Amino acid sequence: MVEAFLASPLPPRNLNLSEDAPLFFFHQRKTAGSSMRKAIVEAAKAANLSYFVSCHNFVPCDLYHVGTNVSAIYAGHFVWGEQRELSRRSVFDPATGTWHNPRHNASCLTMFRDPVSRLESCYYFRFVQERAIRDGHFSCLSNLKAREMRSMFAQGRTLYGRGCLNEPFRILAGLTDELDLASLSDSPATEGSALVSALALTLRHLSGCVPLVLEDPRSMRLAQHWFPQLASAFQQLGQRNKGLARRCPLTPRAQAVLQELAAAEQVVYDAARRRVDVMLAALPTEGAEPA
């Protein structure tokens, strides 16, 4: 499955972002995406492009649908499928008997982070800080026993009602039920029909996206190449929002439990990193005409 994903055709470049050929930045939580959204907004302003971005220009942060907003750039915690709203502007051409649908011209950008690091960040920022967990035992992830860690991540919810587990499946496969997402951590990443189906759908959608990887600064070159109008947004990777909650060192035991919980997400992350290598290899050499 992963090998087929890596061999899939690369997405087309978008050299002329517009309301009929927009960019969707699918922001996965705790991947430094907030910094990326800010950079995209600044680049959009400079390029005189319309944008609909969460937490900017009076768009609420707690917003997960694009609705009827018409823009050249959409960025937020949107899940795969929000592109369907573009189909509201589909036009039928009786001369050719075909539909012209801007949804088919939409581009995709998303960002990944090492799954264990992402889960640790989510725990301290979304649970300890935002949920004001002051208990000395639960405010330190390494204090928790394995069953307590599994319970906290399976049952814990942010102020916005979301969990921390398996974020790529939420965003790229459109799995929005927290119990469904948590169930993907119940078995190893190579088992379970639900997990196999979710992985297949996630990788199929990811094949049409430009992936950024927080741990691989080279991936920014991909966004610069695929979306040159926004090149200034992709000069450096965003800053991690570490929040205010004090973190204690992650013990090997705690890290092992996080790795277990993130086993499915790790498969997607590793595939995304390999896809970055494939796409970088396809970039034109310096001085050559871009494809």
Secondary structure as UniProt FT lines:
FT   HELIX           2..7
FT   TURN            19..20
FT   STRAND          23..26
FT   TURN            29..30
FT   HELIX           33..46
FT   TURN            47..48
FT   STRAND          51..53
FT   TURN            54..55
FT   TURN            57..58
FT   TURN            67..68
FT   STRAND          73..76
FT   TURN            80..81
FT   HELIX           82..89
FT   STRAND          91..93
FT   TURN            94..97
FT   STRAND          98..100
FT   HELIX           102..105
FT   STRAND          107..112
FT   HELIX           115..122
FT   HELIX           123..129
FT   TURN            130..132
FT   TURN            136..139
FT   HELIX           141..143
FT   HELIX           146..155
FT   TURN            159..160
FT   TURN            165..166
FT   HELIX           167..173
FT   HELIX           178..183
FT   TURN            184..185
FT   TURN            189..190
FT   HELIX           193..206
FT   TURN            207..208
FT   STRAND          209..213
FT   TURN            214..215
FT   HELIX           217..219
FT   HELIX           220..226
FT   HELIX           228..234
FT   HELIX           252..261
FT   HELIX           263..281
FT   TURN            286..287
//
